[in-house]
Amino acid sequence: MGDETDSICPRCDDETIHRVVAMKDKKIHLVICRRCNSQHRYRPSLATITKKVPLPSERQAKVLKKVGSVRTSRPQVSLNEWQALKEIAGDKEPLPYDPTASYREKQIVSHRIFGLGFVRKVIDKSKIEVVFEHEVKILAMSRPKAGQK
């Protein structure tokens, strides 16, 4: 209290210097305009408003935390690993990726978006981990065709 700050004065209709007269929850609450001596609630200056980065809401914070954990838990690939697998494969023809087909480790697949990949691991009866040139993806396998159960 007693400090000076910039605030928007409703009477002067301008941003002026104000003296702090009341605080609430460690934040400026009431101020007095140094120009017209009117007392009013603190209204932050435009410069203060634009500098602040809004904190995420509680829900947004949970989503950001979840996304961050998913990103860090993804299997990583090094370019060296992909190149080594490509050399081992030699001239073998890759199979076009099909989520209804079954795969086994070390098979070569050709994905229409991710390109040439190598099955690194069969996770379970419906998922495989595939090493592509720039990333590792978990893809579906043994899925029933549309309309079948």
Buried (B, 14 or more C-beta within 10 A) or exposed (E): EEEEBBBBBEEEEEBBEBBBBEEEEEEBEBBBBBEEEEEBEBBBBEEBEEEEEEEEEEEEEEEEEEEEEEEEEEEEBEEEBBEEBBEEBEEEEBEEBEEEBEBEEEBBBEBEEBEBBBBBBBEEEEEBBBBBEEBBBEBEBBEEEEEEE
